[in-house]
Amino acid sequence: MKAFSETMTATPIRKAKQRPTISDVARLAGVSISTVSRVLNDTAPVSGDVDKRVRQAVELLSYTPHAAARNLAVRKTNTVGLLLPELSSGFFAPMLRGIESAIRESEYHLLVHASLRSGDSDPWRRHPIGEHNADGMLLFVKSTDDEEILRNYQRDFPMVLLFFKGPRGADIPCVSFDNVGGMYQIVEHLVTVHGRRRIVYLRGPVGNQDSEEREIAYRQALAQVGLPYDPALVARGDYSDEGGQAAIEQLMAAGVAFDAVFAGDDEAATGVLAALRHAGRRIPEDVSVVGFDDLTFAAHLNPPLTTARAPIERAGNLAGRMLLAILHGEEMPPSHPLPVELVIRRSCGCPEQ
């Protein structure tokens, strides 16, 4: 397995003066992290010379395995779990590719469970993945409740959270996007380049932390460019094409004036485009439309969608490597926000770049 690193974040992986990690042992012994794990957990045979080098390195460094790693020595399954609320969104394919590319370089297998029923928000309670069948867990956006997360955290069960922060007091590592930076880029571009003044924000599902962060950043960005916040311009699009279409239809039916829409994500943006076309509103002449994520279809919409490109596959890969590092005794900082990039296409009013 490759040593854990992430060049795009300034957050150090380990602070100075922290206890030695399994990576330090592997480096001193001249072997891989997986080999150190096999020696310490006695899960597979190694040569006598390798065993000796590893144990000498452990002694020289006074290395003590992390509590989670010690527990895993007793109940190791060589499996990590991924818990998702659903699989229908186009967001999940690149995320899964990233996670799988990290896990396949290790001795672990990936066990995926997703709810395939609309509105089913808690697959863990119905089909639990936990200590009985996995050594660690990747959790996507509120795929279980805080109480269950806390129970596993208190048992030292290794977890990494994807796109949401854990319960208060539980410093569980998480991977997320820079929602604030992305929102600022979108609002600034719409106002300074296209002169838009009435920008709709379509929020995501209730309780979605990405959506909440973007709404706060939306208000801050409006203030920064000198525009007032109007609550009438905020509606719920639920990160779906049906939700985006319904939200815009309701705003138009209520007579709310607007000249731009930030759709929350690319899937909601497809519904926004449909609603505007049906109402005879020209895009982008009458209304600019911007999405978030840059899913594969965004460039092929009519008009091609301006969107904030989120590094989804990279986030999945980073989350997978973070979980593997925890399983090998590393300590992770609590948050890894990844930067997003505004991709200019015709839906905002620019010529495509």
MIKOL-5586 format. One record per residue (C-alpha): x, y, z; residue number from 1; residue in one letter. Coordinates in nm, 2 decimals, padded with zeros to 4 digits, always signed. Example, Ala and Ser with C-alpha at 12.3 -4.5 7.8 and 13.67 -1.06 7.14 Angstrom:
BEGIN
   east  north     up num residu
 +01.23 -00.45 +00.78   1      A
 +01.37 -00.11 +00.71   2      S
END
This chain:
BEGIN
   east  north     up num residu
 +00.00 +00.00 +00.00   1      M
 +00.13 +00.35 -00.08   2      K
 +00.22 +00.57 +00.21   3      A
 -00.05 +00.81 +00.30   4      F
 -00.01 +01.16 +00.15   5      S
 -00.23 +01.44 +00.01   6      E
 -00.05 +01.72 -00.15   7      T
 -00.35 +01.95 -00.19   8      M
 -00.41 +02.01 +00.18   9      T
 -00.19 +02.21 +00.41  10      A
 -00.31 +02.01 +00.71  11      T
 -00.03 +01.80 +00.85  12      P
 -00.10 +01.43 +00.88  13      I
 +00.09 +01.40 +01.21  14      R
 +00.20 +01.66 +01.45  15      K
 +00.56 +01.68 +01.57  16      A
 +00.63 +01.48 +01.88  17      K
 +00.34 +01.23 +01.82  18      Q
 +00.40 +00.87 +01.90  19      R
 +00.57 +00.66 +01.63  20      P
 +00.33 +00.51 +01.37  21      T
 +00.33 +00.19 +01.16  22      I
 +00.47 +00.40 +00.87  23      S
 +00.78 +00.48 +01.08  24      D
 +00.83 +00.11 +01.16  25      V
 +00.79 +00.01 +00.80  26      A
 +01.04 +00.28 +00.69  27      R
 +01.30 +00.18 +00.94  28      L
 +01.26 -00.19 +00.87  29      A
 +01.26 -00.14 +00.49  30      G
 +00.93 -00.31 +00.43  31      V
 +00.57 -00.22 +00.34  32      S
 +00.31 -00.12 +00.60  33      I
 +00.12 -00.44 +00.51  34      S
 +00.42 -00.65 +00.60  35      T
 +00.45 -00.48 +00.94  36      V
 +00.08 -00.55 +00.99  37      S
 +00.12 -00.91 +00.90  38      R
 +00.41 -00.95 +01.15  39      V
 +00.24 -00.77 +01.44  40      L
 -00.09 -00.94 +01.39  41      N
 +00.05 -01.28 +01.28  42      D
 -00.20 -01.29 +00.99  43      T
 +00.04 -01.43 +00.72  44      A
 +00.39 -01.59 +00.72  45      P
 +00.70 -01.38 +00.65  46      V
 +01.07 -01.47 +00.63  47      S
 +01.27 -01.49 +00.95  48      G
 +01.49 -01.19 +00.84  49      D
 +01.19 -00.97 +00.77  50      V
 +01.02 -01.07 +01.10  51      D
 +01.34 -00.98 +01.29  52      K
 +01.38 -00.64 +01.11  53      R
 +01.02 -00.55 +01.19  54      V
 +01.04 -00.65 +01.56  55      R
 +01.38 -00.46 +01.60  56      Q
 +01.22 -00.15 +01.44  57      A
 +00.93 -00.18 +01.68  58      V
 +01.16 -00.20 +01.98  59      E
 +01.39 +00.08 +01.86  60      L
 +01.09 +00.32 +01.81  61      L
 +00.90 +00.20 +02.12  62      S
 +00.61 +00.16 +01.88  63      Y
 +00.27 +00.08 +02.03  64      T
 -00.02 +00.00 +01.80  65      P
 -00.32 +00.24 +01.80  66      H
 -00.61 +00.11 +02.01  67      A
 -00.81 +00.04 +01.70  68      A
 -00.53 -00.15 +01.54  69      A
 -00.49 -00.36 +01.86  70      R
 -00.86 -00.44 +01.86  71      N
 -00.83 -00.54 +01.49  72      L
 -00.56 -00.79 +01.57  73      A
 -00.82 -00.99 +01.76  74      V
 -01.11 -00.96 +01.52  75      R
 -00.95 -00.89 +01.18  76      K
 -01.18 -00.95 +00.88  77      T
 -00.97 -00.80 +00.61  78      N
 -01.28 -00.61 +00.50  79      T
 -01.37 -00.24 +00.51  80      V
 -01.73 -00.12 +00.47  81      G
 -01.89 +00.16 +00.27  82      L
 -02.23 +00.27 +00.38  83      L
 -02.44 +00.49 +00.14  84      L
 -02.79 +00.62 +00.14  85      P
 -02.85 +00.53 -00.23  86      E
 -02.67 +00.46 -00.56  87      L
 -02.89 +00.63 -00.81  88      S
 -02.71 +00.96 -00.83  89      S
 -02.43 +01.01 -01.08  90      G
 -02.22 +01.14 -00.80  91      F
 -02.15 +00.79 -00.67  92      F
 -01.97 +00.63 -00.96  93      A
 -01.65 +00.85 -00.95  94      P
 -01.65 +00.84 -00.57  95      M
 -01.66 +00.46 -00.57  96      L
 -01.38 +00.45 -00.83  97      R
 -01.17 +00.65 -00.60  98      G
 -01.24 +00.44 -00.29  99      I
 -01.19 +00.12 -00.48 100      E
 -00.86 +00.23 -00.63 101      S
 -00.73 +00.30 -00.27 102      A
 -00.86 -00.03 -00.12 103      I
 -00.74 -00.26 -00.40 104      R
 -00.38 -00.16 -00.32 105      E
 -00.42 -00.30 +00.03 106      S
 -00.49 -00.64 +00.18 107      E
 -00.85 -00.53 +00.24 108      Y
 -01.17 -00.60 +00.05 109      H
 -01.45 -00.35 +00.01 110      L
 -01.81 -00.43 +00.13 111      L
 -02.07 -00.18 +00.00 112      V
 -02.42 -00.14 +00.13 113      H
 -02.67 +00.11 -00.01 114      A
 -03.03 +00.18 +00.04 115      S
 -03.22 +00.14 -00.29 116      L
 -03.54 +00.28 -00.15 117      R
 -03.63 +00.64 -00.20 118      S
 -03.63 +00.83 +00.13 119      G
 -03.47 +00.54 +00.32 120      D
 -03.22 +00.74 +00.53 121      S
 -03.08 +00.48 +00.76 122      D
 -02.95 +00.17 +00.60 123      P
 -02.72 +00.09 +00.89 124      W
 -03.02 +00.01 +01.12 125      R
 -03.17 -00.24 +00.87 126      R
 -02.85 -00.40 +00.73 127      H
 -02.57 -00.31 +00.98 128      P
 -02.21 -00.32 +00.87 129      I
 -01.99 -00.31 +01.18 130      G
 -01.74 -00.49 +01.39 131      E
 -01.89 -00.83 +01.31 132      H
 -01.81 -00.81 +00.94 133      N
 -01.57 -00.51 +00.88 134      A
 -01.25 -00.37 +01.03 135      D
 -01.34 -00.01 +00.95 136      G
 -01.61 +00.20 +00.79 137      M
 -01.66 +00.48 +00.53 138      L
 -01.98 +00.67 +00.59 139      L
 -02.14 +00.89 +00.33 140      F
 -02.36 +01.19 +00.42 141      V
 -02.58 +01.10 +00.71 142      K
 -02.62 +00.74 +00.61 143      S
 -02.68 +00.66 +00.97 144      T
 -02.76 +00.86 +01.29 145      D
 -02.54 +01.04 +01.54 146      D
 -02.62 +00.79 +01.81 147      E
 -02.49 +00.50 +01.61 148      E
 -02.18 +00.69 +01.50 149      I
 -02.10 +00.78 +01.86 150      L
 -02.14 +00.42 +01.97 151      R
 -01.88 +00.30 +01.72 152      N
 -01.65 +00.60 +01.79 153      Y
 -01.66 +00.52 +02.17 154      Q
 -01.56 +00.16 +02.08 155      R
 -01.26 +00.28 +01.88 156      D
 -01.41 +00.14 +01.56 157      F
 -01.22 +00.30 +01.28 158      P
 -01.43 +00.54 +01.06 159      M
 -01.39 +00.81 +00.80 160      V
 -01.68 +01.03 +00.71 161      L
 -01.76 +01.15 +00.36 162      L
 -01.90 +01.50 +00.32 163      F
 -02.03 +01.55 +00.67 164      F
 -01.89 +01.62 +01.01 165      K
 -01.95 +01.38 +01.30 166      G
 -02.14 +01.44 +01.62 167      P
 -02.01 +01.71 +01.86 168      R
 -01.72 +01.58 +02.06 169      G
 -01.63 +01.30 +01.82 170      A
 -01.31 +01.40 +01.63 171      D
 -01.38 +01.15 +01.35 172      I
 -01.17 +01.22 +01.03 173      P
 -01.38 +01.35 +00.74 174      C
 -01.33 +01.43 +00.37 175      V
 -01.53 +01.72 +00.22 176      S
 -01.53 +01.99 -00.04 177      F
 -01.45 +02.36 +00.01 178      D
 -01.81 +02.47 -00.01 179      N
 -01.73 +02.82 +00.10 180      V
 -01.47 +02.88 -00.16 181      G
 -01.69 +02.72 -00.43 182      G
 -01.99 +02.94 -00.34 183      M
 -01.78 +03.26 -00.34 184      Y
 -01.65 +03.18 -00.69 185      Q
 -02.00 +03.12 -00.83 186      I
 -02.15 +03.44 -00.68 187      V
 -01.86 +03.66 -00.77 188      E
 -01.86 +03.53 -01.13 189      H
 -02.23 +03.58 -01.18 190      L
 -02.22 +03.93 -01.03 191      V
 -01.90 +04.08 -01.16 192      T
 -01.89 +03.91 -01.51 193      V
 -02.26 +03.89 -01.59 194      H
 -02.41 +04.17 -01.38 195      G
 -02.66 +03.93 -01.21 196      R
 -02.84 +04.08 -00.91 197      R
 -03.12 +03.83 -00.82 198      R
 -02.95 +03.49 -00.77 199      I
 -03.16 +03.19 -00.66 200      V
 -03.00 +02.94 -00.43 201      Y
 -03.15 +02.59 -00.44 202      L
 -03.06 +02.41 -00.11 203      R
 -03.03 +02.03 -00.07 204      G
 -03.22 +01.79 +00.15 205      P
 -03.29 +01.89 +00.51 206      V
 -02.99 +01.81 +00.74 207      G
 -02.74 +01.80 +00.45 208      N
 -02.42 +01.97 +00.58 209      Q
 -02.29 +02.06 +00.23 210      D
 -02.61 +02.24 +00.16 211      S
 -02.61 +02.42 +00.49 212      E
 -02.24 +02.53 +00.44 213      E
 -02.32 +02.66 +00.09 214      R
 -02.62 +02.85 +00.21 215      E
 -02.41 +03.03 +00.47 216      I
 -02.15 +03.10 +00.21 217      A
 -02.41 +03.22 -00.03 218      Y
 -02.53 +03.49 +00.22 219      R
 -02.17 +03.59 +00.29 220      Q
 -02.08 +03.61 -00.07 221      A
 -02.38 +03.83 -00.15 222      L
 -02.27 +04.07 +00.13 223      A
 -01.92 +04.07 -00.01 224      Q
 -02.04 +04.19 -00.35 225      V
 -02.28 +04.44 -00.20 226      G
 -02.61 +04.26 -00.26 227      L
 -02.88 +04.21 +00.00 228      P
 -03.00 +03.87 +00.11 229      Y
 -03.36 +03.79 +00.00 230      D
 -03.50 +03.47 +00.16 231      P
 -03.75 +03.46 -00.12 232      A
 -03.46 +03.36 -00.35 233      L
 -03.38 +03.04 -00.14 234      V
 -03.57 +02.73 -00.22 235      A
 -03.53 +02.35 -00.18 236      R
 -03.41 +02.16 -00.48 237      G
 -03.31 +01.84 -00.30 238      D
 -03.02 +01.77 -00.53 239      Y
 -03.24 +01.61 -00.79 240      S
 -03.37 +01.70 -01.13 241      D
 -03.73 +01.67 -01.02 242      E
 -03.66 +01.88 -00.71 243      G
 -03.48 +02.15 -00.92 244      G
 -03.76 +02.17 -01.17 245      Q
 -04.03 +02.19 -00.90 246      A
 -03.85 +02.46 -00.71 247      A
 -03.81 +02.69 -01.01 248      I
 -04.17 +02.63 -01.12 249      E
 -04.29 +02.73 -00.78 250      Q
 -04.07 +03.05 -00.77 251      L
 -04.20 +03.15 -01.11 252      M
 -04.56 +03.08 -01.01 253      A
 -04.52 +03.30 -00.70 254      A
 -04.39 +03.58 -00.92 255      G
 -04.04 +03.59 -00.77 256      V
 -03.80 +03.78 -01.00 257      A
 -03.46 +03.63 -01.06 258      F
 -03.19 +03.65 -01.32 259      D
 -02.96 +03.36 -01.21 260      A
 -02.99 +03.02 -01.04 261      V
 -02.73 +02.83 -00.84 262      F
 -02.89 +02.49 -00.85 263      A
 -02.71 +02.32 -00.57 264      G
 -02.57 +02.04 -00.78 265      D
 -02.57 +01.94 -01.15 266      D
 -02.87 +01.70 -01.12 267      E
 -03.09 +01.98 -00.98 268      A
 -02.96 +02.20 -01.26 269      A
 -03.10 +01.97 -01.53 270      T
 -03.45 +02.03 -01.37 271      G
 -03.39 +02.40 -01.36 272      V
 -03.30 +02.41 -01.73 273      L
 -03.62 +02.21 -01.81 274      A
 -03.84 +02.45 -01.60 275      A
 -03.70 +02.76 -01.76 276      L
 -03.73 +02.63 -02.11 277      R
 -04.09 +02.53 -02.05 278      H
 -04.16 +02.88 -01.93 279      A
 -04.00 +03.04 -02.23 280      G
 -03.71 +03.18 -02.04 281      R
 -03.39 +03.20 -02.24 282      R
 -03.07 +03.05 -02.10 283      I
 -02.84 +03.23 -02.05 284      P
 -02.99 +03.55 -02.20 285      E
 -03.27 +03.58 -01.94 286      D
 -03.13 +03.35 -01.66 287      V
 -02.78 +03.22 -01.59 288      S
 -02.77 +02.87 -01.45 289      V
 -02.48 +02.72 -01.25 290      V
 -02.44 +02.37 -01.10 291      G
 -02.20 +02.20 -00.86 292      F
 -01.99 +01.88 -00.90 293      D
 -01.92 +01.87 -01.28 294      D
 -02.07 +01.53 -01.34 295      L
 -02.00 +01.37 -01.68 296      T
 -02.33 +01.49 -01.83 297      F
 -02.28 +01.86 -01.74 298      A
 -02.08 +01.94 -02.05 299      A
 -02.35 +01.78 -02.27 300      H
 -02.65 +01.97 -02.15 301      L
 -02.81 +02.24 -02.37 302      N
 -02.66 +02.48 -02.30 303      P
 -02.35 +02.32 -02.15 304      P
 -02.35 +02.38 -01.78 305      L
 -02.12 +02.61 -01.59 306      T
 -02.05 +02.43 -01.27 307      T
 -01.81 +02.41 -00.97 308      A
 -01.59 +02.10 -01.04 309      R
 -01.56 +01.89 -00.72 310      A
 -01.28 +01.64 -00.71 311      P
 -01.52 +01.35 -00.64 312      I
 -01.29 +01.06 -00.74 313      E
 -01.00 +01.21 -00.55 314      R
 -01.21 +01.26 -00.24 315      A
 -01.31 +00.89 -00.25 316      G
 -00.95 +00.79 -00.29 317      N
 -00.84 +01.01 -00.01 318      L
 -01.11 +00.87 +00.22 319      A
 -01.01 +00.52 +00.14 320      G
 -00.64 +00.59 +00.21 321      R
 -00.72 +00.77 +00.53 322      M
 -00.92 +00.47 +00.66 323      L
 -00.64 +00.23 +00.56 324      L
 -00.39 +00.46 +00.75 325      A
 -00.61 +00.45 +01.06 326      I
 -00.63 +00.07 +01.04 327      L
 -00.25 +00.06 +01.03 328      H
 -00.21 +00.28 +01.34 329      G
 -00.19 +00.63 +01.19 330      E
 -00.37 +00.93 +01.34 331      E
 -00.57 +01.15 +01.11 332      M
 -00.66 +01.52 +01.15 333      P
 -01.04 +01.57 +01.18 334      P
 -01.10 +01.75 +00.84 335      S
 -00.98 +01.74 +00.48 336      H
 -01.16 +02.00 +00.27 337      P
 -01.07 +01.97 -00.10 338      L
 -01.07 +02.28 -00.33 339      P
 -01.32 +02.31 -00.61 340      V
 -01.28 +02.48 -00.94 341      E
 -01.53 +02.69 -01.14 342      L
 -01.57 +02.54 -01.49 343      V
 -01.70 +02.80 -01.74 344      I
 -01.95 +02.69 -02.00 345      R
 -02.23 +02.86 -02.18 346      R
 -02.52 +02.83 -01.93 347      S
 -02.39 +03.13 -01.73 348      C
 -02.35 +03.35 -02.04 349      G
 -01.98 +03.31 -02.11 350      C
 -01.85 +03.16 -02.43 351      P
 -01.73 +02.80 -02.34 352      E
 -01.36 +02.78 -02.24 353      Q
END
